[in-house]
Amino acid sequence: MSQATRILAALILGLVLGVFMAAEAPGGAAAVNSVAEPVGRAWLNGLQMTVVPLVIALLVTGIAATAEAAKAGRIAARTIVTCVTLLWLSSSVGAAVTLGLLKLFPLGETAAAALKSTFAGAEPVGDVPPFSEFLVAIVPTNVLGAAVNDAFLPLILFTTVFAFAVTRLPEPPRLTLTGFFQAVADTMLIMIGWVLWLAPIGVAALAFRVGATAGTAAVGALIHYVLIVGGTGLILSLFGYPLAVFGGRMKLGRFARAILPAQVVALSTQSSLASLPAMLRASEGLGIPVARSGVILPLAVAIFRYTGPCMNLAVAIYVAHVFGVELTPAQLAAGIAAAAITTMGAVSLPGTISFISSIAPIAVAMGLPVEPLALLVAVEMLPDIVRTIGNVTADVAVTATVSARAGGAEDGDERTEADAILAGSQG
């Protein structure tokens, strides 16, 4: 049984037991809940304690690797510029789509109140400054203070600037610094692996509290959440088709037929990396030269998570919706920036890990609680299917676009650089 399946099974078991005991033995449910609540909160704290060092380390290593690849040649540079542009587009458009879906299909007040009541003490973590002060507020005067206070947006800005500065160092100190941060990231991943090994216990404890407190309304709320976040990802995924048509100069029907086998592989594996051979065959069927697809696709798989910004931000916006928070322009701007930037640090992370490390900084940057993430991660395997299919579609669309705009360039030497980045990526 996979880790995601074990976590989902624990969620279902906890919900069922909570609902049953609340109905049949309220006293017993209260006694179990008094134990389940601290267990669930301790598990969540175990995940949260790794987020700051992990995000910093992944941003430094991700940006350093991306900048190094951009030096290899024009096709690699075009690929990176195209991917970064689309990440920001995914984040900004995803915010609008999520808000639109929630306006059309809001969570019922009863279900929202029931779900919110299960997270005792989980309130917005702080105020976001007015938009007029936004640009000043994101520049940290004390980066250590920003880290201690979970001020993620200033911390992300500093880390991004720091990472680009690292790329300007001579090779010996640059390799020393990137090696250090890679070691930090690897260590954090080991620690998160240990915490996630206990995930069924933590999720079952949290789910029991939800079931005992909110009853069956919680089930409806989780289904609503999956539909909203998955719907946002699906809508943004459809943008890959016009990108291939207008950017890659492909006929719609031809692109749709060529990409379908890769999408089926993505559906079955939930892994962009595992879908790479199918994507290469799709590119070949579209007439893209292997000398180009062999460079562009590995780079896209390694650094490009097109559905990451829109769906990660959708989760944070959904949390705001549950807590009745009216998001201000400054909060949305903070979320859009955090979602677009942190996605570059999601390389090589399994879905259950990237869920916390990618969304917690967004939620904190927007002044939202992170406690609900410990429960929502249990149903991530369902939206993750949409994520992977959207990423695969966008990867091939980007390959077609960059190849069509590359003219006669045949930067064969870039293959080595792309392969080096891909070797460090595990999905």
Residue pairs with C-beta under 8 A, 6 or more apart in sequence:
1 9
3 196
3 199
3 350
3 352
4 351
4 352
4 380
4 381
4 384
5 381
6 199
6 200
7 199
7 200
7 203
7 352
7 377
7 378
7 381
8 378
8 379
8 381
9 200
10 199
10 200
10 201
10 203
10 204
10 207
10 378
11 203
11 204
11 207
11 375
11 378
11 379
12 207
13 204
13 207
14 36
14 203
14 204
14 205
14 206
14 207
14 208
14 210
14 211
15 207
15 208
15 210
15 211
15 218
15 219
16 211
17 208
17 211
18 29
18 33
18 207
18 208
18 209
18 210
18 211
18 212
18 213
19 211
19 212
19 215
19 216
20 211
21 28
21 29
21 32
21 212
22 29
22 211
22 212
22 213
22 215
23 215
29 212
30 212
32 208
32 212
33 208
33 209
33 212
33 213
35 205
36 204
36 205
36 206
36 208
36 209
37 120
37 205
37 209
39 201
39 202
39 205
40 202
40 203
40 205
40 206
40 209
40 374
41 371
42 202
43 195
43 198
43 199
43 201
43 202
43 203
43 205
43 206
43 374
44 202
44 206
44 370
44 371
44 373
44 374
46 195
46 198
46 202
47 192
47 195
47 196
47 356
47 374
48 356
48 360
48 370
50 188
50 191
50 192
50 195
50 357
51 356
51 357
51 360
51 361
52 147
52 150
52 155
53 184
53 188
54 184
54 185
54 188
54 189
54 192
54 357
55 152
55 155
55 156
55 159
55 342
55 345
55 357
55 361
56 147
56 155
56 159
56 181
56 184
57 181
57 182
57 184
57 185
57 188
58 185
58 345
58 346
58 347
58 349
58 357
59 156
59 159
59 160
59 163
59 341
59 342
59 344
59 345
60 159
60 162
60 163
60 166
60 177
60 178
60 181
61 178
61 181
61 182
61 185
61 345
62 163
62 303
62 344
62 345
62 347
63 160
63 163
63 164
63 167
63 344
64 163
64 166
64 167
64 174
64 178
65 302
65 303
65 347
65 421
65 424
66 80
66 303
66 344
66 421
67 164
67 167
68 167
68 417
69 76
69 80
69 299
69 303
69 414
69 417
69 418
69 420
69 421
70 76
70 77
70 80
71 417
72 411
72 413
72 414
72 416
72 417
72 418
73 409
73 411
73 413
73 414
73 417
74 406
74 409
74 411
75 292
75 295
75 296
75 402
75 406
75 409
75 411
75 414
76 295
76 299
76 411
76 414
76 417
76 418
78 402
78 405
78 406
79 295
79 296
79 299
79 300
79 398
79 402
80 299
80 303
82 398
82 401
82 402
83 299
83 300
83 303
83 304
83 306
83 398
84 344
86 243
86 304
86 306
86 394
86 398
87 304
87 305
87 306
87 308
87 309
87 340
87 343
87 344
88 309
88 336
88 340
89 239
90 236
90 306
90 307
90 308
90 309
90 310
90 340
91 309
91 310
91 313
91 335
91 336
91 337
91 339
91 340
91 343
92 336
92 340
93 236
93 239
93 310
94 232
94 236
94 309
94 310
94 311
94 313
94 314
94 339
95 310
95 313
95 317
95 332
95 335
95 336
97 232
97 235
97 236
97 310
97 314
98 228
98 229
98 232
98 310
98 313
98 314
98 317
98 318
99 317
99 327
101 228
101 231
101 232
102 228
102 317
102 318
102 321
105 224
105 227
105 228
106 321
107 115
107 221
107 224
107 321
107 322
108 217
108 220
110 217
111 214
111 217
111 218
111 220
111 221
111 224
112 221
112 321
112 322
112 324
114 213
114 214
114 215
114 217
114 218
114 221
115 210
115 214
115 217
115 218
115 221
115 322
115 372
116 322
116 323
116 324
117 213
117 214
118 206
118 209
118 210
118 213
118 214
118 218
118 375
119 369
119 371
119 372
121 371
122 323
122 369
122 371
122 372
123 323
123 369
124 323
124 325
124 367
124 368
124 369
125 150
125 364
125 367
125 368
125 369
125 370
126 367
127 367
128 134
128 328
128 330
128 331
128 334
128 366
128 367
129 136
129 137
129 330
130 328
130 330
131 328
131 329
131 330
131 333
134 330
134 333
134 334
137 153
137 154
138 153
138 154
138 157
138 334
138 337
139 154
139 157
140 146
140 151
140 154
140 155
140 157
140 158
143 154
143 155
143 158
145 151
146 152
146 154
146 155
146 158
147 155
150 364
151 364
152 338
152 360
152 361
152 362
152 364
152 365
153 334
153 337
153 338
153 361
153 365
155 361
156 337
156 338
156 341
156 342
156 361
156 365
160 341
166 174
166 177
166 178
167 174
169 177
189 349
189 353
192 353
192 356
192 357
193 353
196 352
196 353
199 352
199 377
202 374
203 374
203 375
203 377
203 378
206 374
206 375
207 375
207 378
210 218
210 375
211 218
214 221
221 322
222 376
222 379
225 318
225 376
225 379
226 379
226 382
226 383
228 314
228 318
229 311
229 314
229 315
229 318
229 383
230 382
230 383
230 386
232 310
232 311
232 314
233 307
233 310
233 311
233 314
233 383
233 386
233 387
233 390
234 386
234 390
236 306
236 307
236 310
236 311
236 390
237 306
237 307
237 386
237 389
237 390
237 393
237 394
239 394
240 259
240 306
240 390
240 393
240 394
240 396
240 397
241 252
241 255
241 256
241 393
241 397
243 394
243 397
243 398
243 401
244 250
244 252
244 255
244 396
244 397
244 400
244 401
245 251
245 252
245 255
247 397
247 400
247 401
247 404
247 405
248 255
248 286
248 397
248 399
248 400
248 401
248 403
248 404
249 400
249 404
250 286
250 400
254 286
255 286
255 396
255 397
255 400
258 282
258 283
258 285
258 286
258 396
259 282
259 392
259 393
259 396
261 278
261 281
261 282
262 275
262 278
262 279
262 281
262 282
262 392
262 396
263 389
263 392
263 393
264 278
265 274
265 275
265 278
265 392
266 272
266 275
266 278
266 388
266 389
266 391
266 392
267 385
267 388
267 389
269 275
269 388
270 351
270 381
270 384
270 385
270 388
271 388
271 427
272 301
272 388
272 391
272 392
272 395
272 427
273 301
273 422
273 425
273 426
273 427
274 427
275 388
275 392
276 297
276 298
276 301
278 392
279 297
279 301
279 392
279 395
279 396
279 399
280 290
280 293
280 294
280 297
282 396
283 290
283 293
283 297
283 396
283 399
283 400
284 290
284 293
286 396
286 400
288 399
288 400
288 403
289 403
289 410
291 410
291 412
291 415
292 399
292 402
292 403
292 406
292 410
293 399
293 403
294 415
294 418
295 411
295 412
295 414
295 415
295 418
296 398
296 399
296 402
296 403
296 418
297 395
297 396
297 399
298 418
298 419
298 421
298 422
299 418
299 421
299 422
300 394
300 395
300 398
300 399
301 395
301 422
301 425
302 347
302 418
302 421
302 422
302 424
302 425
303 344
303 347
303 421
304 391
304 394
304 395
304 398
305 343
305 346
305 387
305 391
306 390
306 391
306 394
306 395
307 386
307 387
307 390
307 391
307 394
308 339
308 343
308 346
308 354
308 358
308 387
308 391
309 336
309 339
309 340
309 343
310 339
311 383
311 386
311 387
312 339
312 342
312 343
312 358
312 359
312 362
313 335
313 336
313 339
313 362
315 355
315 359
315 362
315 363
315 373
315 376
316 335
316 339
316 359
316 362
316 363
316 366
316 368
317 327
317 335
319 363
319 368
319 369
319 372
319 373
320 327
320 331
320 366
320 368
322 372
323 368
323 369
325 367
325 368
327 335
327 366
331 366
331 367
332 366
334 365
334 366
335 362
335 365
335 366
337 365
338 361
338 362
338 365
338 366
339 358
339 362
342 357
342 358
342 361
342 362
343 358
345 357
345 358
346 354
346 357
346 358
347 424
347 425
348 424
348 425
348 426
348 427
349 357
349 358
349 427
350 426
350 427
351 380
351 381
351 384
351 387
352 377
352 380
355 373
355 376
355 377
355 380
356 373
356 377
359 370
359 373
360 370
360 373
363 369
363 370
363 373
364 370
